[in-house]
Amino acid sequence: MTNDSFSSLFISKAQVANLDVLGYKKMTPIQAQSLPQILQGKDLIAKAKTGSGKTAAFGIGLLEQINPRFFGVQALVLCPTRELADQVGKELRRLARSIPNIKLVSLCGGKPFGPQRTSLEHGAHIAVGTPGRIQDHLNKKTIQLDGLKMLILDEADRMLDMGFFEVINEIIAKTPKTRQTLLFSATYPNAIKQISRSIQRNPVTITAEAEHQPGVIQQLFYEVKKHERNNTLLALFEHYKPESTLVFCHTKKQCNEVASLLRERKIDALAIHGDLEQRERDQVLVQFANNSCPVLVATDVAARGLDIKSLQAVINYELPRDPEIYVHRIGRTGRAGQKGIALSIVIESEQFRINAIEKYLSKPCICSVLAALDRSPGFTLQAPMVTIQINAGRKHKIRPGDLLGALTGDAGLPGSQIGKIDIFDMSSFVALERAALRQALNYLANGKVKGRNIRARKIS
Ligand code: AMP
């Protein structure tokens, strides 16, 4: 049994008091399981997602290790993206309030190099950043890692997916062998096991939460011939008629092809993968989340950051090689107390992938055939909403209420025809019922929002 009060840990009284001020009354499961091990100096692999409290788990652990009187980098946190690094930095700063004079430097790509170098020159105890930029600092000798006590890989699986394997190894080669290494990862594929073997010593493995409740997700596998893959995908839509679906593909090319195929058959679909620019990615995600696009076709990497509340179906256009990725994919449906359906297209030569899933889940997979699906000729799937983009956003001090006010007030639309409003730095997106589109665009062509002339267009 684990004790879940922070005061049961060997940490400073000041930190216990700080956690209380932060409102952390008791440990989350990942903290209760990992902190005793981390505080004993053990290496650790923790399977945990964002939202589990993993940052505080390693944060509390690393702060106990820091010697404030030594002004060198003693803890390094590697993150896949700048967004995550910023989030981690913020949480560590909150936790570090309990120790006077702790300096943290954020080392991310896309930010000017000079200020980072200056911060490092002034002495930083903790560095948080993305692998590429940290490697730049090592190459330019603006960072030294020979005093490093703790190395943390956060979202390690995502860093590997993004191709950081070599860079991470190069960074690790510049750190002392005596360091403690913690690896956090949402999934645990072979590549993670491999990297763990090469960089960790006798790691303790921890899994905080079960992926999902049994029985909530209905799983079905359709075994078909290779040339029937596309036809089966269409048949699945015609038979199950899901209102919101995430289709998983292996490659970017496949994503584009599958999305085009669906659109040709009048099933609204958008593809999302690593080749999209941030702007395009935002547009796709906004449309999927606000009911303007019922189907998203994605690679595993692109689907990672998706925060989707309710999805009726997940379709594996192709089964993943790793059963754990399968479990992760289908966990996108059947959330928040709703039932979900996971449909997988399998070709005969991939039967071994089903075997691996059966072994992993310790239960048989139900296989069916194409002929079992009822086709509805002429089936189409159109989103109930459409999205308009407006060329004014947060930087122009636009708030959702301003847009809602303009559309319901001056433009005369009923509020019930207006859906989700998303405000970005330079632009905003409004979901509208299809029937309201013309009226909204007509108004916005001449009307103003917050006294500004604006431009609006429908996106798709
Ligand atoms: P993370 O999984 O690290 O992204 O943390 C998710 C959120 O949980 C963050 O906003 C933390 O501030 C918060 N949090 C972390 N640990 C605790 C705790 N023991 N009690 C309450 N909230 C926590």
Boltz pocket constraint, residues with backbone or C-beta under 6 A from the ligand:
constraints:
  - pocket:
      binder: B
      contacts: [[A, 23], [A, 24], [A, 25], [A, 26], [A, 27], [A, 28], [A, 31], [A, 49], [A, 50], [A, 51], [A, 52], [A, 53], [A, 54], [A, 55], [A, 56], [A, 91]]
      max_distance: 6.0
